[in-house]
Amino acid sequence: MVNAAQAGPKTPPKRPQRIYVVQSSDNLTSIARLFDDPNITWQSIAHVNHLPDANMIHLGDKLVIA
């Protein structure tokens, strides 16, 4: 039996991965504003989705939100 003092440090649980499907007239800034999280920015969405040009999203694209 392992007691709590011997256990290694706990890592924080990962947030569930969220997927957003791009709608008509969306841009990364408007998508970021939909989430009540200051860590979600148009830059973070572009980075996580490996978007070389933040203006090149299309209707129906599935974006990971992190």
Backbone as XML, in Angstrom:
<?xml version="1.0"?>
<chain id="A" units="angstrom">
  <residue number="1" name="MET">
    <atom name="N" x="0.842" y="-1.180" z="0.000"/>
    <atom name="CA" x="0.000" y="0.000" z="0.000"/>
    <atom name="C" x="0.886" y="1.241" z="0.000"/>
  </residue>
  <residue number="2" name="VAL">
    <atom name="N" x="0.581" y="2.198" z="-0.826"/>
    <atom name="CA" x="1.340" y="3.438" z="-0.928"/>
    <atom name="C" x="0.601" y="4.508" z="-0.158"/>
  </residue>
  <residue number="3" name="ASN">
    <atom name="N" x="1.324" y="5.173" z="0.745"/>
    <atom name="CA" x="0.621" y="6.251" z="1.446"/>
    <atom name="C" x="0.811" y="7.552" z="0.674"/>
  </residue>
  <residue number="4" name="ALA">
    <atom name="N" x="0.004" y="8.536" z="0.980"/>
    <atom name="CA" x="-0.005" y="9.788" z="0.230"/>
    <atom name="C" x="1.342" y="10.495" z="0.266"/>
  </residue>
  <residue number="5" name="ALA">
    <atom name="N" x="2.087" y="10.343" z="1.343"/>
    <atom name="CA" x="3.379" y="11.010" z="1.458"/>
    <atom name="C" x="4.386" y="10.432" z="0.471"/>
  </residue>
  <residue number="6" name="GLN">
    <atom name="N" x="4.203" y="9.181" z="0.057"/>
    <atom name="CA" x="5.144" y="8.550" z="-0.854"/>
    <atom name="C" x="4.747" y="8.724" z="-2.324"/>
  </residue>
  <residue number="7" name="ALA">
    <atom name="N" x="3.529" y="9.082" z="-2.567"/>
    <atom name="CA" x="3.081" y="9.224" z="-3.949"/>
    <atom name="C" x="3.751" y="10.436" z="-4.584"/>
  </residue>
  <residue number="8" name="GLY">
    <atom name="N" x="3.976" y="10.351" z="-5.887"/>
    <atom name="CA" x="4.582" y="11.467" z="-6.615"/>
    <atom name="C" x="3.599" y="12.625" z="-6.715"/>
  </residue>
  <residue number="9" name="PRO">
    <atom name="N" x="4.094" y="13.755" z="-7.159"/>
    <atom name="CA" x="3.205" y="14.907" z="-7.296"/>
    <atom name="C" x="2.126" y="14.632" z="-8.333"/>
  </residue>
  <residue number="10" name="LYS">
    <atom name="N" x="0.942" y="15.097" z="-8.028"/>
    <atom name="CA" x="-0.162" y="14.897" z="-8.958"/>
    <atom name="C" x="-0.088" y="15.965" z="-10.045"/>
  </residue>
  <residue number="11" name="THR">
    <atom name="N" x="-0.337" y="15.552" z="-11.263"/>
    <atom name="CA" x="-0.405" y="16.519" z="-12.351"/>
    <atom name="C" x="-1.854" y="16.961" z="-12.478"/>
  </residue>
  <residue number="12" name="PRO">
    <atom name="N" x="-2.051" y="18.226" z="-12.800"/>
    <atom name="CA" x="-3.430" y="18.681" z="-12.934"/>
    <atom name="C" x="-4.106" y="17.951" z="-14.089"/>
  </residue>
  <residue number="13" name="PRO">
    <atom name="N" x="-5.384" y="17.664" z="-13.946"/>
    <atom name="CA" x="-6.067" y="16.951" z="-15.029"/>
    <atom name="C" x="-6.126" y="17.821" z="-16.276"/>
  </residue>
  <residue number="14" name="LYS">
    <atom name="N" x="-6.012" y="17.177" z="-17.430"/>
    <atom name="CA" x="-6.109" y="17.915" z="-18.683"/>
    <atom name="C" x="-7.552" y="18.326" z="-18.907"/>
  </residue>
  <residue number="15" name="ARG">
    <atom name="N" x="-7.709" y="19.516" z="-19.475"/>
    <atom name="CA" x="-9.049" y="19.944" z="-19.846"/>
    <atom name="C" x="-9.495" y="19.089" z="-21.022"/>
  </residue>
  <residue number="16" name="PRO">
    <atom name="N" x="-10.783" y="18.776" z="-21.063"/>
    <atom name="CA" x="-11.243" y="18.012" z="-22.228"/>
    <atom name="C" x="-11.032" y="18.836" z="-23.504"/>
  </residue>
  <residue number="17" name="GLN">
    <atom name="N" x="-10.661" y="18.148" z="-24.553"/>
    <atom name="CA" x="-10.437" y="18.842" z="-25.810"/>
    <atom name="C" x="-11.782" y="19.315" z="-26.366"/>
  </residue>
  <residue number="18" name="ARG">
    <atom name="N" x="-11.822" y="20.558" z="-26.761"/>
    <atom name="CA" x="-13.044" y="21.122" z="-27.329"/>
    <atom name="C" x="-12.826" y="21.349" z="-28.817"/>
  </residue>
  <residue number="19" name="ILE">
    <atom name="N" x="-13.844" y="21.051" z="-29.582"/>
    <atom name="CA" x="-13.804" y="21.258" z="-31.024"/>
    <atom name="C" x="-14.874" y="22.286" z="-31.376"/>
  </residue>
  <residue number="20" name="TYR">
    <atom name="N" x="-14.513" y="23.234" z="-32.207"/>
    <atom name="CA" x="-15.462" y="24.237" z="-32.678"/>
    <atom name="C" x="-15.534" y="24.128" z="-34.194"/>
  </residue>
  <residue number="21" name="VAL">
    <atom name="N" x="-16.754" y="24.086" z="-34.715"/>
    <atom name="CA" x="-16.958" y="24.041" z="-36.159"/>
    <atom name="C" x="-17.204" y="25.469" z="-36.643"/>
  </residue>
  <residue number="22" name="VAL">
    <atom name="N" x="-16.387" y="25.912" z="-37.577"/>
    <atom name="CA" x="-16.448" y="27.281" z="-38.078"/>
    <atom name="C" x="-17.792" y="27.527" z="-38.771"/>
  </residue>
  <residue number="23" name="GLN">
    <atom name="N" x="-18.405" y="28.634" z="-38.379"/>
    <atom name="CA" x="-19.686" y="29.063" z="-38.938"/>
    <atom name="C" x="-19.462" y="30.229" z="-39.897"/>
  </residue>
  <residue number="24" name="SER">
    <atom name="N" x="-20.501" y="30.554" z="-40.628"/>
    <atom name="CA" x="-20.436" y="31.681" z="-41.556"/>
    <atom name="C" x="-20.064" y="32.963" z="-40.806"/>
  </residue>
  <residue number="25" name="SER">
    <atom name="N" x="-19.202" y="33.731" z="-41.346"/>
    <atom name="CA" x="-18.700" y="35.017" z="-40.840"/>
    <atom name="C" x="-17.812" y="34.909" z="-39.603"/>
  </residue>
  <residue number="26" name="ASP">
    <atom name="N" x="-17.421" y="33.706" z="-39.184"/>
    <atom name="CA" x="-16.497" y="33.550" z="-38.059"/>
    <atom name="C" x="-15.098" y="34.001" z="-38.448"/>
  </residue>
  <residue number="27" name="ASN">
    <atom name="N" x="-14.373" y="34.474" z="-37.467"/>
    <atom name="CA" x="-12.932" y="34.647" z="-37.573"/>
    <atom name="C" x="-12.358" y="34.204" z="-36.230"/>
  </residue>
  <residue number="28" name="LEU">
    <atom name="N" x="-11.055" y="34.066" z="-36.131"/>
    <atom name="CA" x="-10.479" y="33.521" z="-34.896"/>
    <atom name="C" x="-10.759" y="34.399" z="-33.687"/>
  </residue>
  <residue number="29" name="THR">
    <atom name="N" x="-10.803" y="35.696" z="-33.872"/>
    <atom name="CA" x="-11.095" y="36.590" z="-32.753"/>
    <atom name="C" x="-12.516" y="36.372" z="-32.246"/>
  </residue>
  <residue number="30" name="SER">
    <atom name="N" x="-13.471" y="36.287" z="-33.147"/>
    <atom name="CA" x="-14.861" y="36.082" z="-32.715"/>
    <atom name="C" x="-15.038" y="34.718" z="-32.063"/>
  </residue>
  <residue number="31" name="ILE">
    <atom name="N" x="-14.325" y="33.718" z="-32.545"/>
    <atom name="CA" x="-14.405" y="32.384" z="-31.952"/>
    <atom name="C" x="-13.820" y="32.419" z="-30.540"/>
  </residue>
  <residue number="32" name="ALA">
    <atom name="N" x="-12.673" y="33.054" z="-30.361"/>
    <atom name="CA" x="-12.039" y="33.137" z="-29.041"/>
    <atom name="C" x="-12.953" y="33.809" z="-28.030"/>
  </residue>
  <residue number="33" name="ARG">
    <atom name="N" x="-13.687" y="34.823" z="-28.469"/>
    <atom name="CA" x="-14.589" y="35.553" z="-27.565"/>
    <atom name="C" x="-15.759" y="34.697" z="-27.078"/>
  </residue>
  <residue number="34" name="LEU">
    <atom name="N" x="-16.056" y="33.615" z="-27.777"/>
    <atom name="CA" x="-17.170" y="32.747" z="-27.371"/>
    <atom name="C" x="-16.881" y="31.997" z="-26.074"/>
  </residue>
  <residue number="35" name="PHE">
    <atom name="N" x="-15.604" y="31.891" z="-25.727"/>
    <atom name="CA" x="-15.195" y="31.114" z="-24.565"/>
    <atom name="C" x="-14.814" y="32.049" z="-23.431"/>
  </residue>
  <residue number="36" name="ASP">
    <atom name="N" x="-15.316" y="31.759" z="-22.256"/>
    <atom name="CA" x="-15.044" y="32.600" z="-21.086"/>
    <atom name="C" x="-13.728" y="32.155" z="-20.447"/>
  </residue>
  <residue number="37" name="ASP">
    <atom name="N" x="-12.645" y="32.350" z="-21.194"/>
    <atom name="CA" x="-11.335" y="31.903" z="-20.727"/>
    <atom name="C" x="-10.286" y="32.861" z="-21.297"/>
  </residue>
  <residue number="38" name="PRO">
    <atom name="N" x="-9.599" y="33.603" z="-20.435"/>
    <atom name="CA" x="-8.607" y="34.565" z="-20.935"/>
    <atom name="C" x="-7.424" y="33.903" z="-21.644"/>
  </residue>
  <residue number="39" name="ASN">
    <atom name="N" x="-7.257" y="32.598" z="-21.470"/>
    <atom name="CA" x="-6.162" y="31.897" z="-22.135"/>
    <atom name="C" x="-6.497" y="31.515" z="-23.571"/>
  </residue>
  <residue number="40" name="ILE">
    <atom name="N" x="-7.762" y="31.616" z="-23.937"/>
    <atom name="CA" x="-8.161" y="31.292" z="-25.302"/>
    <atom name="C" x="-8.182" y="32.592" z="-26.101"/>
  </residue>
  <residue number="41" name="THR">
    <atom name="N" x="-7.230" y="32.696" z="-26.996"/>
    <atom name="CA" x="-7.084" y="33.878" z="-27.841"/>
    <atom name="C" x="-7.041" y="33.413" z="-29.291"/>
  </residue>
  <residue number="42" name="TRP">
    <atom name="N" x="-7.140" y="34.363" z="-30.198"/>
    <atom name="CA" x="-7.032" y="33.962" z="-31.602"/>
    <atom name="C" x="-5.653" y="33.357" z="-31.865"/>
  </residue>
  <residue number="43" name="GLN">
    <atom name="N" x="-4.633" y="33.845" z="-31.142"/>
    <atom name="CA" x="-3.283" y="33.321" z="-31.322"/>
    <atom name="C" x="-3.177" y="31.884" z="-30.823"/>
  </residue>
  <residue number="44" name="SER">
    <atom name="N" x="-3.811" y="31.582" z="-29.676"/>
    <atom name="CA" x="-3.727" y="30.216" z="-29.146"/>
    <atom name="C" x="-4.469" y="29.244" z="-30.053"/>
  </residue>
  <residue number="45" name="ILE">
    <atom name="N" x="-5.586" y="29.678" z="-30.617"/>
    <atom name="CA" x="-6.334" y="28.811" z="-31.538"/>
    <atom name="C" x="-5.499" y="28.560" z="-32.796"/>
  </residue>
  <residue number="46" name="ALA">
    <atom name="N" x="-4.895" y="29.616" z="-33.336"/>
    <atom name="CA" x="-4.055" y="29.464" z="-34.525"/>
    <atom name="C" x="-2.880" y="28.527" z="-34.246"/>
  </residue>
  <residue number="47" name="HIS">
    <atom name="N" x="-2.263" y="28.671" z="-33.081"/>
    <atom name="CA" x="-1.110" y="27.841" z="-32.728"/>
    <atom name="C" x="-1.487" y="26.367" z="-32.598"/>
  </residue>
  <residue number="48" name="VAL">
    <atom name="N" x="-2.534" y="26.087" z="-31.836"/>
    <atom name="CA" x="-2.937" y="24.696" z="-31.590"/>
    <atom name="C" x="-3.350" y="24.000" z="-32.891"/>
  </residue>
  <residue number="49" name="ASN">
    <atom name="N" x="-3.907" y="24.774" z="-33.814"/>
    <atom name="CA" x="-4.388" y="24.200" z="-35.072"/>
    <atom name="C" x="-3.378" y="24.324" z="-36.211"/>
  </residue>
  <residue number="50" name="HIS">
    <atom name="N" x="-2.171" y="24.783" z="-35.894"/>
    <atom name="CA" x="-1.088" y="24.895" z="-36.883"/>
    <atom name="C" x="-1.535" y="25.684" z="-38.106"/>
  </residue>
  <residue number="51" name="LEU">
    <atom name="N" x="-2.186" y="26.817" z="-37.861"/>
    <atom name="CA" x="-2.667" y="27.657" z="-38.957"/>
    <atom name="C" x="-1.577" y="28.661" z="-39.341"/>
  </residue>
  <residue number="52" name="PRO">
    <atom name="N" x="-1.037" y="28.557" z="-40.539"/>
    <atom name="CA" x="-0.001" y="29.502" z="-40.945"/>
    <atom name="C" x="-0.557" y="30.902" z="-41.203"/>
  </residue>
  <residue number="53" name="ASP">
    <atom name="N" x="-1.839" y="30.982" z="-41.520"/>
    <atom name="CA" x="-2.489" y="32.268" z="-41.784"/>
    <atom name="C" x="-3.824" y="32.263" z="-41.050"/>
  </residue>
  <residue number="54" name="ALA">
    <atom name="N" x="-3.943" y="33.105" z="-40.033"/>
    <atom name="CA" x="-5.152" y="33.127" z="-39.200"/>
    <atom name="C" x="-6.394" y="33.525" z="-39.982"/>
  </residue>
  <residue number="55" name="ASN">
    <atom name="N" x="-6.220" y="34.100" z="-41.155"/>
    <atom name="CA" x="-7.363" y="34.503" z="-41.965"/>
    <atom name="C" x="-7.865" y="33.398" z="-42.876"/>
  </residue>
  <residue number="56" name="MET">
    <atom name="N" x="-7.212" y="32.263" z="-42.847"/>
    <atom name="CA" x="-7.573" y="31.185" z="-43.760"/>
    <atom name="C" x="-8.345" y="30.064" z="-43.059"/>
  </residue>
  <residue number="57" name="ILE">
    <atom name="N" x="-9.469" y="30.424" z="-42.453"/>
    <atom name="CA" x="-10.372" y="29.403" z="-41.932"/>
    <atom name="C" x="-11.604" y="29.411" z="-42.819"/>
  </residue>
  <residue number="58" name="HIS">
    <atom name="N" x="-12.240" y="28.267" z="-42.904"/>
    <atom name="CA" x="-13.350" y="28.126" z="-43.829"/>
    <atom name="C" x="-14.557" y="27.514" z="-43.130"/>
  </residue>
  <residue number="59" name="LEU">
    <atom name="N" x="-15.710" y="27.831" z="-43.652"/>
    <atom name="CA" x="-16.957" y="27.287" z="-43.167"/>
    <atom name="C" x="-16.829" y="25.763" z="-43.041"/>
  </residue>
  <residue number="60" name="GLY">
    <atom name="N" x="-17.167" y="25.245" z="-41.858"/>
    <atom name="CA" x="-17.122" y="23.804" z="-41.625"/>
    <atom name="C" x="-15.810" y="23.284" z="-41.085"/>
  </residue>
  <residue number="61" name="ASP">
    <atom name="N" x="-14.751" y="24.107" z="-41.100"/>
    <atom name="CA" x="-13.476" y="23.669" z="-40.514"/>
    <atom name="C" x="-13.706" y="23.314" z="-39.052"/>
  </residue>
  <residue number="62" name="LYS">
    <atom name="N" x="-13.030" y="22.278" z="-38.573"/>
    <atom name="CA" x="-13.091" y="21.892" z="-37.168"/>
    <atom name="C" x="-11.803" y="22.347" z="-36.500"/>
  </residue>
  <residue number="63" name="LEU">
    <atom name="N" x="-11.949" y="23.231" z="-35.519"/>
    <atom name="CA" x="-10.806" y="23.781" z="-34.813"/>
    <atom name="C" x="-10.744" y="23.261" z="-33.384"/>
  </residue>
  <residue number="64" name="VAL">
    <atom name="N" x="-9.557" y="22.896" z="-32.967"/>
    <atom name="CA" x="-9.348" y="22.534" z="-31.564"/>
    <atom name="C" x="-9.253" y="23.822" z="-30.773"/>
  </residue>
  <residue number="65" name="ILE">
    <atom name="N" x="-9.976" y="23.887" z="-29.675"/>
    <atom name="CA" x="-9.939" y="25.059" z="-28.806"/>
    <atom name="C" x="-9.188" y="24.677" z="-27.537"/>
  </residue>
  <residue number="66" name="ALA">
    <atom name="N" x="-8.060" y="25.345" z="-27.327"/>
    <atom name="CA" x="-7.248" y="25.041" z="-26.141"/>
    <atom name="C" x="-6.569" y="26.304" z="-25.660"/>
  </residue>
</chain>
